[in-house]
Amino acid sequence: MHVLATELATLEEADVAVDLGQSPADIVVLSFSDSDLSALAAAWQQEADRLPTMRLASLKRLKHPMSVDLYVESVVAHARMVIVRCLGGLDYWRYGLEHIADVARERGILFAALPGDDRADPRLASVSTLAAGPLATIDRFFREGGPDNLRQALRYVGTLLGRDLDWTPPAPVGPVSVLGRAQQGRPVALIVFYRANLMAADIAPITALMEALERQGLAPLAVAVNSLKDPLARPELKTLIAAHRPAVILNTTAFSARAENDTTVLDDADAPVLQVVLSGSPRAAWEDSQRGLSPADLAMNVVLPELDGRLLTRAISFKAETPADPRLEFASVSHEPVADRIDYVARLATAWAKLRHTARQDRRLALVLSDYPARGGRTGYAVGLDTAASAAEILSLLKAEGYDTGGRDWSAADIERLLMGDVEHVDVSAAGDTFGLPVLRCGKVLVLLQPDRGAIGDRKSGYHDTSRPPSPAYVAVYAWLRERIDALVHLGTHGTLEWLPGKALALSAECWPEVVLGPLPVIYPFIVNNPGEAVQAKRRLGAITIGHLTPPLSTAGLHGPLAELEGIIEEYAAADGLDRRRLAFLEDEIVERAWTNGLAADCGLVKGEPNRQAIAKLDAQLCDIKELSIRDGLHIFGRSPDEETMRLLAAATGAEAAVRASADCERAALIAALDARRVAPGPAGAPSRGRADVLPTGRNLTSIDPRAIPTRTAAAIGVRAADEVVRRYLQDHGEPPRALVIDLWASASLRTGGDDLAQALWYLGVKPTWDKASSRVTGIEIMPLATLDRPRIDVTLRISGLFRDIFEAQIALFDMAVRRVAALDEPAEDNPLAEALRNGADLARVFGGAPGSYGAQAADTALDGQWRDRAALGEVYLAAVTHAYGGVVAVQPSEGFRDRVSEANVLVHPQDDRERDILDGDGVADFAGGFAAAAALLGNEPELYHLDTSQTENPKARRIAEEIARVVRGRLTNPRWLSGMLNHGHRGVAEIAQAVDALYAFAATAGVPGHLFDATHAALIADDAVRSAMLQKNPAAAAAIAARLHDALGRGLWVTRRNAVDHDLQRLMAEAGR
């Protein structure tokens, strides 16, 4: 048996190698903690003439293996004692620790590898060369911390090196230190920070925050701890919380503090915990960064704290260097506070404390509904949610809980009057003008639509454009609101506020979400299966995102001519082997009907194809349509679905009790959030994919640690998905593809753990590697060609804006994989990337929009802009892809994407859940349709595959044209789906209009056969009952549907033989305008 060799590469190799330029010394101390290093420098400086020489360095600067090699060779190898204090354990700096251990054993160097927190780490002890007794003593010195203990630690190390020095054992400092005091009559604000900062006298941001909170009328108490997981600190913290009952907690410690029972020591306060960032980067880096924080800060100070339910606020300090001490060859680093960021955080904490201490009947609230996507009849739109019924449900809940809602019961019809502008208009002034703002006053609750972000006529195109500031009227509405409310509830996924220009997180005073909203508590009911856009609301607005159930699902079944055709096929199957003449008649009837209703074209039948072969394809297509999952309505926030829906969700997740508890949990979470109490965290994901952990809903949505993506499970699914695409391409073309483009969206990656990225890696013949203990992705493994049983494929990622913002490390990982595969000594027929490298071609393979931009713009332009033809839309799509990501320069302008589109054999657009489909919105048409238009512009005709991975054991690749036909027949024209939507009134008709828009966008960019438009017209316009219901419930949306279909006719996107079509559309538009 032969073992095939693989090649490994680590993520550290994606960092830039640096030379710290230090000379050797007796003692070398390395740590991730700047506080450790600064405190050691101060301790050494007090007795420099008596202590051994010393070098200090931050592990953050020694990530690249070459940096480690150089430092070990030039400094460590000449030392007599090396101390490494590694926050996170062995796996956070494995290469360096193991390299130092090898050199230490070889050269007789004393080596102490210490944990960076208060927990013992046997694996670090095992790589140390220092005996157990001295190792424990040095560890205790660092654990206790403080100038005196560290000075004694250096004296003790001196004795180990033969110096005649006195030293005293580590002096206990205590697990908790408290600054400040409670003041009678003032709400307590509890600040939690690291004791290491206190011991290093590096607490300028903490004292500044305390002063700012006091100015706001709060009583700040600051408590220093080794860690929130410190078992010695927990009892004292619990006692402190019980004694002072803080109204709000401001936490500056990193990571998650969750115990094995999923609780944290801060939960006892039952108060909002605001996450305050003490950034590990310089201020200049933050000011220049569109992302706002480094990947390390993002993981430690944002993502992991979110797992505890903390609410991100701002970065209030940044690292600043003091002048270097030439004797140490080291410059101490300390936290430098930023006054205006501290002031913002203090005002936000005060707003939460005020909300908590205001009686419910006196609280002033705004319930804001989206005006998205700014097209006819779409007011109050929210993904999967009936906003009118949900708003009425929330008002009913508030009334029952003691809020002033005006002393009456509000209905969905009342909210629909607001959506149509048939309510009171209040005067709001902006830029010297006054305009009327529709507002439904419900006692102390104001219900209103989110204002237009920009100018009428250009509303949708700027929806996700973070380069475009909001209009003066938009700013004025929020300014008007801020004077009148204590908290804002934004109902449903999603609004415009979190997409305004500015940093992705750790916002500055110039970032528009802060300018517009100010320090205001935000509660945001959000669909549970959309973690990517929930993250945007959490991190840019500081919102509590309360997950709500997805809409009820059922299988589409068959209707009308398709049901009749299925009946004939079943009759044909029953007659097989009996009457040959009867069989022949039925065969002809089946095939003729299929050509008449367009199903033959959907299946790719060819005229003259043998009937039996054709019928097999038709039967498979009918089964595919029948099994399509469709929404059987919309969710109503806080209201339980019917029993059938309960049963289906329970079957999908195996969590019936959690499904049944969801409605009550949604209601309880909203009330808790408005009380400024804790809302328990919970993961986001797709229930239909078996994600029982996302239930019950009604929890503060969290996402996965980006450093763990792709997960091991996702990697296995990704392999199956890639193999399915290759199988389908082989079926269609007889050979595997050589070049491929795949769309990567952040929400899908967060939902699945990154099976789309794993899929992209497997096309290259690469698998991720993980750290065994932490499950973090550490690098890649390049598989030999023999294990692939196919050539490697040249893969390009077209990433979304949110993917760019969240997954910097994954971009670097994929870029490294591409370059490693290209460097292999393999023939051109097996490795197109190697051929590209040998030919001197650019190896950039990750492309997206410029920092701060979102979307592909093709669908927006097709639906709302000025355009001539498909080529113009292709140019729009290409123009939106301006930057290459990864490589030596992480972000750079590039036009290389044009080459990738022109050479691609196939585009893959993955879909991971059954709760959405290709016509749910225009997003897929934007990316996949835009790609099709661009490829045609460049003279290419690649395959367009829709990859359904909702059933993870059996991924299914279909042509996008096949999937469009499947959804048009299974959902858009399905009487059961239409009936379900019409039952939701105004909001349901908006859903129908969304699907028609998506169909149009595909027609404009990729082409849609006329018979699908015929079927849509027959179901929506020619059906008198449906047309009348749409006109009655949402005339604006009905008119928009007719106008969109009429435009498709006028542009030649829809060619029909039906003479009455134009008349029908004109009549509906006229009726809607009456």
N, C-alpha and C positions, 0 to 999 in steps of 0.2 A: 504493500500500500504506500503510495506517495503522498506526502503532505504538500499541498500547493502553498507557495509563499505569498504572503500579503504584505503590503506596505502601510506603515502607520505614520500619521502626522498629527501634531497637537495644535490646539487653538493658540497656545502661547507663541507658536511660530508665526502667527499672523500679526503679532505686535512688532514694533520697530526695535531693533537691537540698539542699546546705548552703552557707552563706556562712562562710568561714574568718575573715572580719572583719579581715584584715590590711591595713595601709597599704603604699604603694609603698616600694621601696628600690632601690639601685643593682644589687645582685645578687639573683637569685632562683634557688634550687636546689630541685628537686623530685625525689623518689625514692620507690620502693616500700620501700626498705631503711631501717628506723629506725636501723640501725647507721651508715649513711652520714650521716644527718641529725644524729645525736647527736655523731658524731666531728667533723663540720663545725662544729657549735655550740661544741664545746670548743675547736677550733682558732681560731675567730673570737674567742671570749671572751679568749684570751690576748693578742691584739693589736687589740682593738676600736677603740682610738683611732687606729690607723694604717690600718686596712682600710676599704674601702668599706662602706656599710650593706648589710645582707643580710636576706633573708626565706627561711625554710625551710618546706616543707610536704610532707606525705605524699601520694603519689598515691592511696593507699587511700581518702583522704577526698575525692578529686576524680573520682569515677566518673560521676556524672550529667552529661550535657551542659550542663545549666543551671549546675551548680557550676563547670564548666570555663569557660563563657562569663563568668560573674561574676568569677572569679578572674583570667582573662586581661584583662578590661576594667579591673578595679580595681587590679591589682598588676603583672601581666606587661607590659601595654602601657606602663607608666611606667618599666620597668627599663632598664638599659643592657646587662646581660648576663644570660642565662637558661641554666641548665644543667639538663637533665632526664636522670636516669639510670634507664633503663627496663628492669627485669628482665623477660625474656621477649620483648623486641624491640618493634618498631613496632606489632604487632597487639594487644598488651596494653593500649595506650593510644593507639590510632590517632587518635581524634577530637581529643584534647588536643594531641598532637604536631603534627598538621597545622594546627590552629587557631593554635598558638603560632608555627609556621613562617610562616604567612601574615602575622600581625601583625609578626613580626620583620623580614620583608622589606619590609613597608609602612613601618615606622618606623625601620629601620636598626639594629635591636637585634642584638647578638651572641648567637647561639643555638647551643648545643652539645647535641646529642642523643647520649647515650652508652649503650652496652650495659651491662646490669646484671651481666654476668659477664665472663669472660676472652676471649670470642670476638668478633672483629670483626663488625660488622653494617653492610653497605653501605647498607641502606635507611635506617637511622638517620642515617648520614653524609649521605645525600642530602637530608634535610629540614633539616639544620643550615645556618646562614648563616655560621658561623665557617670561616675558611680551613683547609685540610687540615692544615697544620703545627701551628697552635695547638690544633686539635681533637684531634690525636693526642697532644700534650703533656698536655692536661687529662685525656684518657682514661687515659694512663699514670699520672698522679698518683692517680687513683681506683683503678686496678687494683692498684697497689702498696699503697695504703691506709696506714693508721696515722696517728697525730697529726702527726708531723713532715711527712710527705708532703702531708697535707691543708692544713697551715698554709702550706707552700710553694705549694700550688695556689692558695690565696686570695691570696697575694702575687703570683703570676703573673697571675691574673685582674686584680688591681689595676693591674698594668703595662699590660694590654690596655685598661684604662679610663683610662690617662693618669697613674696614680700613679707616683711615683718610689720604687720599692721594690726591694730586693735579693731575689733568689730563687735557689734551687739546683734543679737538675734532679731528677726523681723518683729516689729511692734504692731500689734493688731490696731487697725484703724476703725473697724466696725463695718458691717455690711451696708449700712445706710447712714448718710449724712444729710441733714436738713438745713436749708437756708430760708430765712424769712419767717413770718409768723402770721397766723390767722388774725383777722381784725373783725371785731363785732360789727354785724350789719352788712358786711361785704361778702359776696359769693367768693368761694375759694377756687383759685385756678392752680392746679397741681402741675408743676413742671418736673419731668423726669429726664435726668441726664447721666452721662457716664462719670463714675467716680474717678476714672483716669484723668478726665479733664480737670476735676477739682484738685487732684494730687499734683498735676502739672501746672496749677495756677492758670489754666487756659479756659477761663469761664466768662470772658468778656461778653459773648452773645447771651449767655444765661442771665447775667446780671442786667444787661440791657433789656432783655425780654421781661424780667421781673419789674423793672422800672416802668416799662411801657404798660404792662398790665395794671400796675398800681395807678397810673395816670388815668386809666379807663374805668377806675372804680372797683376793680377786683382786688382780692387779697392773694397775692402769689406765694406759694410754698414751693420751693425747689428741692428735690430729693435726688441725691447722687447714689447710684448703685453700680455694682460691677456689671450686672446684667439683670434684665427682668426675669431671667430663668434661675438666678442665683437662689438656691434653697435657703440660704441664710438670710437673704433680704426679704423673701416673700412674707414671713410673719410680721416683720416690722412695717412693710408696705400695707399689708392688710389692716393692721392696727391704725396706721396713719389715715387710710382712706375711711375707715369706719368712724374715726374721731372727727374728721373734718368734712366728710361728704362733699367732695369737690363738685362744682357745677360743670367743670370742664377740665380735661387733662390735656396737657401739651407735652408730647413725648418726643425727645430728640435722640433716643437710642435706636440703633439699627436692628435689622433682622426681625423675625417673628418671635413672639414670646409664648406661643401656644404650647401647652403641656399635652401629655398623652390623651387627656380627656377633652381636648379641644377648647380649653378655657385658658385665660391669662389672668395674672394677678390683678390687672387693672379692671377686669370685668365687674368686680364688686362695687365699683363706683356707680355703675349703671349710668354712665355719662359719655358724651362723645369724646373720643380720643383723637386729637388733632396731631398728625405727624408733621413735625417741624424738622427741616433738614439742616444739619451742619455739614455742608458740602466738603468733600475731600479734594475738590479742584480749586484752582485759583479763580478769583473773581473775573479776570479778563476772559478766561475760557468760557465761563457762564455767559458773560455779556455777548460774546461772539457766537454762541451756539444757538442754533435753531431748535435743537433737541432740548436744551436746558440743563441736562445732567449727563454725566458720563455713564457708560454701561454699569460700572461698579456701583455708583450712587443709585442708579435706577433700581438695581437688584436689591441692594442692602437697605436703602432708605425709602423705597417706594413699593416695589412689588411684594417683598416679604412682609413688611408691616401691613399691607393691605389684607393679607391673609388673616390678620387679627381684627379686621374691621376698622382700622384707623383711616382717618380722612386726611389726605395730603393737603398741606397748606403751601408754604413757600420755603425756599432756602434762605436762611437768615444770616448765614456767615459763610465765608470762603477761606481757604488756606492762604496764608501770606508768610513769606520767608523773612527772617531777620538776617542781618549781615553774617556771612560765614565766619566761623572761628577757624583760623588757619591751623591751629594745633589739632583740631578734630577733623578738619577738612569736611565740615558739615555745617549747614545753615538750619537752625531750628525753625520749625513751622508751627504757627498757631492760628486759631480761628479769629478772623477779623469780621466783626459784626457789620451788617448793612442796615442803617437806621430805618429806611423807608420800608424794608421787608419786615423788620421787627414790628413796626407800627401797624402794618397791615395784619399780621398774625394776631397781634393784641386786640385789634378791633374785631376781627372775626371771632376770636375766643369770647369776647364780650357779647357779641351778637348771639352766640349759642347760649351763654349763661343767662342773658336777658330772656331768651325764648323759654328757657327752663323755669325761670322764676316768675314768668307772667302767667296769670290764671288763664285757663283755656278760653273762658268766655270773653277775655280781653285780647286774645291774640289776633293779630291782623295778618291774613294770609292772602297770597295770590295763587290761583290755580291757572297755569298757563298752558295752552294747547298749541301745538305746532301749526304753522301755515306752510305745509310742505306737501308736495314739491312745487308749490307756487304755480299750479296749473288749475284750470277750471274745475271747481267742485272738490278740490282736494283739501280744503280748510279742515283743520282738526285731524290731519292724518297722523297715524302712529302705527308702526309695524306690528301687525297681529292684534291690535287693540281697538275695540269700539270705544272711541274717546268720549262720545256724547253720553253713552250709557255708563261709562266708567266715571266720568265727572259727576253724574247724578248719584252714582253709588257712593262716591267719596263724600259728597255733600250730605247724603243721608247718614253716613258713618260719623261725620263731624258733628252733625246735629245730635246724634245719639250720645256722643262723648262729651257734650257740654259746650261745644263751640257755638258762637253766634252766627247762624246761617240765614238770618232774616225771618225766622219764625214760621217758615212754610216748607213744604216738601217740594223739592225740585225734581224735574223729570228730564229724560233724554230730549224730549221735544223742546224744553226750555234752552238746553245747550245748543240744539240745532238752530234755534232762532239766532243765537250768537254767531254760529258758523256762517249764517246767511246775512249777517249784519243787521238783523231786525231787533236791535236792543238800543238802550241808551248810549249816546255818544258823549264822551267827556272831552273838554278842550285841553289839548296839550300843545305847548309852544316849542318850536324848534327852529333855530337859525332865523328868528324874526317872523316866522310864519306860525299860524295856529291851525291845527287840524283836529278832526273828530276821531276819537279812539273808541271803538265799540267795547263796552264793558257790561257784564252782567253782575250786578251788585247783589250778593247773597249775604246780607248782614255785614259782618266784618271779613267776609271772603269775597275777593274780586276774581271773577272768571273772565279771561280774555284770551284772544289769539296773540301768539307771538308776532311782533310787528315785522314788516318787510325789512330784510337786511339791507337791500339796495333799492335801486330805482325800479318802478313798475316797468315791465317789458324786458328787464334784465335780471329777474329775480332768481330763477332757478340756476342760471349759469354761475352765479356767485355764491351759491349755497355752501359749498365746501372750499371756497377760494380763500385761503388764509393770507393772501397778499392784499385782499381788498377790504379796506375799512368799512364799517357799517355806516349807513346814512345818518344824518343829523336827527331825523325823525326816530330812528331805531334807538339811538342813544337817549333821546328825550323821553321816550316811553319808559325805559328802565330807570331813568332819573326820577320820573314821576312816581313810579312804583316804589322805589327805595324809600321815599319819604312817607309811604303809607302802609308798609308791611313789615312784619317781623321775620317772615320766612316765605320762600317761594317753592311751590310744588310744580315741577314741569312734568306734564302727563304724557308719557309715551316716548317711544324711540323714533326719531330724535329731533332736536331743535337746531337752531343756528348758533346759539350763544357759545357753545363749546368749540365751534369751528371758526371763530373770529381770529384775525391775525395775531400772531405772537408766538412765544415759545411753546413747545409741545408740553412741557411741564416746568415746574419751578419758575413761574411767571415773574416778569418784572412789572414795574409800575406803568410801563408803556404798552404792555400787552393788552389787547382790546377786551378780552373777557373780564379782566380786572377793572379796566376803565369803565366798562358798561355796568357790570354787576356790583362792583364794590364788595365789601366784606359782609355778604348776606348768606345765611344758611339756605342750602338748596337740597330738596328731596326730589328724587327723580325715579318714579316707577319706570322700569326698563325691561324689555323682553329678555327672558333668561338665556336665550340662545345666541346673544350677540355680544360677546365679551369685548371685541375690539372697539366698538363705538361706545360701550359702557365705560371703558377705560378712558376714553376722551373726556367724558363728562366727569368722571371721578377725579382725574388728574388736572384738568384745566378749570373746573368749577368747584372742586372740593365737595362734590355732591355725594349724598348717600343714595346709591343706586339700588332701589328695591326691586329685585327680580320678580317678574310676574309670569304666569303660565303662557305657553304658546297656544295658539288656537287649536280647537279640536280637529283631529285628523280622521279621515276615513279613506277607503279605497274608492277609486273613481267609478268603477263599474262601467257598463256600456249603455248607451242611450240611442234612440232614433235609428237611423240607418245602420249604425254599427251594431246595435243589438239585433236588428233583423239579420244582418250578415252573419253574426255569430250563430244565430238559430239555424240558418241554412247550412253553415259549415258543420254544425252538430248533426243535422239531418244527413249530410253527406257522409260523415264518419260512421253513422249508424248503418247507412246503406251500403257501405264498402263490402264488396264480396257477394252482393245479392244481385241486383238488377243493373247490368252494365249500361243499358240505355238510360236508366234513371241517373246513374252516376255521371254519365257524360253530360246529361242535361244540367245537373246540379253544378258540375264543374264550370260549365259555360256561364251559368247564372251567377255564380260566385265571382268569377273573374270580371264579368261585364259590370256587375254592381261596383266592384272595387275600382274599376277605371272611371265609372260614372261619378262616384263620390270622392275621388281623389286619394283613396287609401292605397291604391296601386302605386301611385307616384311616391307616397310617403315611404313605401317599402322598397322602392327602387326596382319595381317590376319592369320587365322589358317586353314590348309587344312581341307576341309569338313564343314567349317562354312556355315550356310545358305546364299544363294546368296543375298537375299535382305539385310540382315544384313551387308554382305561384301560390297555391292554396296553403302550403306549409308556411310560406313567408307571411301570408295574410293572417293565418291563425296565430303565429308568434307575435305579430304586431298587435292584434286584438288583445291578446293576453297581456302584453306590455302596457297597453293603454288601460286595461281593466284594473291592473295592479297599481297604477299610479296613485300615490298618496295626495289627497287634496284636502284643503281646509274646509271644514263643515260649518264655518262661521268664524266669528272673531271672539277673542277673550274679553271679558268684562272684569276689570280690576276688582278684586275682593269678592267676586261672585263665583260660586262653585259651578263647574260644567255639569251637564246632565249625566245621567247614569251611564249611557252608552259611551260617552267621551271618557268618563272615569275608567270604564272597563278597558278601553283601548290604550289609554296612557298607562294604566297599571300593567297591562300585558307587555307593553314596550319596555317598561322600566323594572318590572317586578317589585314595585314599591307602592302598592295600593293605598296603604295608610298615609304615606307621604303625599300622594296625589290628593287624597281627600282632605288633608290638613292644609293644603296650599292656600285656599281662599281665606281662611281664618288667619293664617300667618301673614298674608299680604296686608290685611286690615290691621292686624296688631303691629306690624312693622311701621306702617304709616303713622299710626298714633304714637308709637314710641319715638320715632324720628321727630315728630312735631313737639313732643314733650322734652326734646333734647336728652333722650335716654339712649342707651346702647341698642343698636340693631345688629344682631348676630351676623357674622359673615357667612357666605356660602358661595360655592363655585358656580360659574356660568358654563352652560353647555347645552347640547341638544337632547331633550328627553327621548325623542324618537330614535336616537342611536343607542338607547339603553343606558343613558347616563342617570342612574338612580340617585347619584350623589348631588344632583342639582335640585332635588326635591327634598322637602317641600320648598316652594318658592316663598317669597316674602323675606329674603335675607339680602344683606348688603353684598352685591356681586363682587367676586374676586376672580383673578386670572392666574394662570400658571407662571411659575418662575421662568423667564425666557432662557435662562442658562440650562434648563432641562429639556429644551426643544431641539430636535425631535426626541420624544420619549421612546423607550424600548418598544412599547406597544405600537406607537405610531410608526416606528421604523418597519415593523413587520407588516403593517397595513400598507405602508408606502411601497414595499417590494411587490405585494400582490397587485396594487394599483398600477404600477409601472409595467408589470408583466402583462396586465390586461390591455393596456394601450398598445404595447408592442404586438400582442396577439391580434388585436383588431386591425392594426396597420398591415400586418402580414396578410390577413384575410383580404383586405381591400387592395393590396398592391403586390403581394408575393415576396416582399423583402422588408426588413425592418427599416425604420426611418434613420437617417444620418444626422439630421438637425431638427431640433424641437424647441418650441417656446411654451412655457407654462406660466399661467397667472398665479401669483401668490398673494393672498389677502390675509390681513392680520387676524380678523375675526375667525376665519376658518382654522388658522394655525393655532390660535389660542383654544378654540373649541375642541380640536382633535389632538392636541399635543404635538402638532407638526407633521402629520402624515403626508401633507403635500410637499414639504421640504424633503422629507425622507424619500418620497417618490422621485423628486428631482435628482437627488444624490444617486439613487439606484440606476437611473438612466446612464449615469456616468460609470456605473460599476463600483460605487462607493457606499460604505455604511458608516454611520456615526459610531464613535466609541464613547463610553461613559465611565465616570468614576463609580466604583462599586458601592461606596458608602453613601455618597450624596446624590447619585443619579444625574449629576450634571454632565452635559456633553463636554468631553475633553478634546476631541479631535476626530479623525477619520481613519478608516481602514480601506485601502484600495484592494479590491478583490481581483484575483487573476482572471484573465479572459476565459480560461477553461471552466470556471464556475458560472460564468454568465450565459454561456451557450449562445452568444450573439455578440456582435460588435458593440463597442461603447457608442453612446449617442451624444452629440454636441448639444448641450442644454443651455438655454437662456432663460433667466427669470425676469418676468415683467412684474415688478413688485408694486403693491399699492402704497399710498402715502403713509398709512398707519403701519404697515409692515416695515417701511423704512425707519419710522420713528421708534418702533419698539424693538426690532430684532437686528440691532447693529452687529452683535456677535455672530448671529446666524448668517448674515451677509458675508462676514469675513470668513466663516467656515466654508461656505459654498465657493467663494472666490478661491480659497486655498485649495479646495478639492479640484476645481477646474485646472488650476496651474500645476498641481501635482500629477493629474492625469495627463495633461499635455506634455509633461516632462518624461513620460514613460517611453521606453524604447520598444515601440510597437508599430506594426505596419499601418499604412494609411487606411487600408480597407477595414481595419479593426478599431482604429482610433482616430477619428477625424480631428480631434483637438491636437493630437501630436503632429498631424499633418499641417494644421494651421500654424503651430509654433515653428515648425521647420521652414514654413514659407514666410515667416516674419509677420504673421497677422496679429492683430490686436486680440488679446484673450479676455477682454472685458465681457462678462456674461450676466451681469446683474444690472438691470436698467429700471429707471423710474423717473418720476417728475422731480423738479427742483425741490430742495428743502422748503417745507411750508405749503406745497401744492398737493392737491388730492384729486383723484378721478382721472379718467382718460379723455374727457371732454367730447368724445365723438357722439355719444347719445344726447348729451345736453345740447350740442349744436344741432343735431338732427331734429330734436323736439322743440327747441326754443330759439334757435339761431337762424342766421341767414346762410344758406348753402345752395349750391347749384346742382351737384351730382355726387355720386358715390366717391369719386376721386377726391373731391373737396373734403369729405369726411375722413378719408384715409389720411390726408395731409394734416388735418386737425389732430388725429390720433398720434401721428408721428411727432408732430410739433410739441405735444405734451410730454414726450419722453426725452428729457433734456440732459439727464445725468446718468453716468455710470457709477456704480457703488462697489466698494471692495477694492482690493489691490493695494499697491503701495500708497496711492492717494485715495483716501476713503471716499471722497466725493469729488467728482470732476465733471465739468461739462463734456458731453460726448454726443456725436451723431452716429456712433457705431451701431445703434439699434436698427437703423435702416438696413444695414447689411444682414443683421440677424433675421429680420422679417423677410428679406428678399431670398434668403437661403433656406428658410425653415421648410421642412416637409409637413409639419403638423403643429397646430396649436392645441394645447390641452387646457381646458378650464374645469377644475375639480369642483364638485359639490358634495358636501359631506353629510347633509341632513335631509330628512324628508319634509321638514316644516316649511321649506321654501322650494320654489322651482324657477325655471329659467325666465318666466314671465312675471315674477313677483314684483319686480322693479326694473329699472333700466340699467342696473349695474353690470349684468352679464353682457348685454348688448353694447354697453360702453366699452368694455375691455375686449370681449371676443368678437363682437361685430366690428368694432373699430379696427381690430387686427385684420379681419377679413378685408375691409375696405383698403387698408394700407398695403396689404400683400398684393391685392389686385392692382393698385396704383403702381407698385414696383414690378409688375409683370409676373407675379407668383400666384399659384393656385394651391396652397397647402390644404391638407385636411383640417377640419375644425372638429375637435372631439369634445363632447361634454362627458366628463368622467364622474359617474355616480358612485360614491363610496359610502353611501348611507348604510348599506349592508356590508359591513367590513370584511366578512368572509368571502363575499362574492361581488367585487367591484364590477361595474358595467360601463363600458365605453360605447357611446353612441355618437353618430354625427350630430352636430348641433342642429342641422336641419331636421333630423329625425326627432330630436328632443323637442324642438318647437312644435312639430306636428303632433307629437304625443301630448303635450300640455294643452294645445289648442283644443284637441278632440276630447281629452280627458277632463280638463278643467274649464277653460274659458267658454266653451259652448255646452257645457254639461248643465242640464236643467236643475240638477240637485245643488250644484255649487252656486248657480245664479240665485236660486231660491234662498239658499243660506245667506248669501250676501244681501239680498233685498230685505231680508228680515232685520238687518242692521241699519236700515234706513239710509240716511245721508252718507254715513261712513262706508256702508257696504257698496253703494254705487261708486264711491271713490276707488274702491278696490278693483271694480270692473274697469274703470277708466285707466287705472295703473297698468293693467294687463294689456289693454289695447295700445297704450303708449309704448310698452315694451315690444309688442309685436311690430308696431310701426318702426321702431328704432332698428330692429333686426332687418326689416324689409329695406330700410335705407342703407344699411351698412353691409349686410351679408346676403340679402335677398330672401324673400318668402314667397312660396307659390300662391297664385291667385286663388286656388280653391280653399285655402285656409282663411283668407279674407272673406270669401263667399260664405264659408261656414260661420264665421264670426258675425257677419251681417245678418245671416238668417236667424242666429240665436238671439242677437241683441236688438236689432232694428226691425227686421221683418216680423218678429214675434210681437204681436200687439200687446200681450199681457206684460212682457218684459219691458218693452218700450214705454208703456204707460206708467209702470211702476217706477222706472228710473226717472221719468219726467216729474212724477209726483214727489219722490223722495229727495232728489238732488238734481234739479233742472240744469244747473251749471255743469255738472259732470256729464249728464246726458248730452248736452250740447257739445262738450269737449270731445266725447266719443265720436259723435257724428262728424265734427269738424276734422278730427284726426283721420277718420276713414275717407272723408271727402278729399283731404289733401293727398292721401295715398293714391286715390284715383287720379287726381290732377297731375301728380308727378310721374304717373306711370308705374308706381310701385305695386299697384294692384290692377290687373287687367281682368275684366269680368265679361261674361257673355250675358249677364242679366240686365235687361234694359231698365228695370225699375230702380236700380240701386241709387243712382244719382238723385232721383226724385225723392226716394225714401229719406235720404240723408238731408236734403234741403228742407223737407217737411219737418223733420225732427228739430233741426236748428231753429226753424221758424217758431215751432211750438214752444221750445225752451225759452225763446226770447220774449214771449208774451207776458 
